[in-house]
Amino acid sequence: MFTLLLGFLALCSLGYFRNKPLISFALLLVMFFVSRYMQADYQTAGFIFIILMYGLRKEKIIKAVACPILLPMKLMVFLSLMLTCLYNGKRGFIKTPFLKYCFYAFYPVHMLAIYFLAR
């Protein structure tokens, strides 16, 4: 979760300081070293992966080729990259708010169920 938090903060800073590239770069560099120092998931590669996915969001072919070469990671990360390259930008089959929130609730609810079963 820490890697995702750093990635989120990096994307927020890129958006907020869009017209100030020096400040954006400095903040990304600080977050990179925080990721390295705190030993976040996938070390610094997870943070870099998030930034690359954002930077190459419109370049599907370049993203599909560059990310696995620059960041050789685990199979699941590679598969998630392929899924994002296949995304067409259209909303999926879930149209009603009830189903949407059921899917949102699934992860925390099943994690709580596993926790209570383990206890």
N, C-alpha and C positions, 0 to 999 in steps of 0.2 A: 504494500500500500504506500510505502514511503516513496518508492520510485514513481508511482502514479501521481502522488502529491507534488513531487518536484517537477514532473512533466507538466502537470496542470499549471503550476506557478510559472513555469517557463513560457507556456503558451499564453498565459495572461499577460506576462511582461512583454512578450512579442507584440501582442495586440495593443497594449497600452502605450508602449514606446515605439510604435510603428514608424514614426517620423524621426526617431532618434536612434539610428543604428548603433552608435557607439555605446549608449547606455544599454541597449538590448544585448549587445555582445558581452558587455561587462557582467550583466546579470546572469546570462547563460553560463559564462565562465565560472562565476561564483557558485552557481547551482551544480555545475559539473564537478567542482572540487568538493562541495558538500556531499554529493552522491558518492564520490570516491572515498572521502573521509568516513562517512557513516556506513560504508559498505552496503549500499542499497542492493536490491535484487538485480542480478545480472551485472553487478558492479556498475561501471559507468556506461556499459553498452546498452542497458535498458533505458537510461536517460537519453542517450544519443539516438536510440531507435525511435523514441517518441518525437524528438525534434525532426529527425529525417522524415518520419511519416507525415508530419505537419508540413514540412517544407516541400515535400514532393507529392502532396495530396492530389494535384491535378495531373501529374506525370506518372501514369500507371505503369508504363513499360519501364521507364527509368527506375521507378521505385522497386519494381519486381526484380530487376537485375542488380541494382546498386546495393540495396539493403543486405541481401544475403552475402554479398562479396565483402562489403565493408564491415558487417557485423555478423560473423558466423556464430549463430546461437543454437539453442535447442530446437528440436523439431516442431514443438507446439508454437513457438514464436514464428517460425517460418510458415507454418500453416495459417496462422492468423494474418500474416502478411498477404498470402495468396487470397484469402477470403476478402480482405479489404480491396484488393485489386479487382476482384470480380464484382464488387458492389456497384450497382448502376445508378445510385443516387435517388431511387424511388422508394417510397414508403412500402413496407412489407404488408403481410396479410393481416396484421393486427390493427383493426380499425377502431374498436370500442375502447373507451377508457378503462372499463372493468378488466378486460384481458391484459391491457397494458400494465396495470398495477399488479395484476396477478404475477406476471413475469418479473416485475421489479421486486416483488416480495419473495419470490421463490428462493433466491440465494440466501438471504438472511434467515428465512424460516427454516430451510433445510439444514443450515449450519447450526441453528439452535437445537433442532431435533437431534442431530448427531451429537452435540454436546451433552444433551440430557440423556441420551441413550448410553453414552460413555460413562456417565456418572452413575 
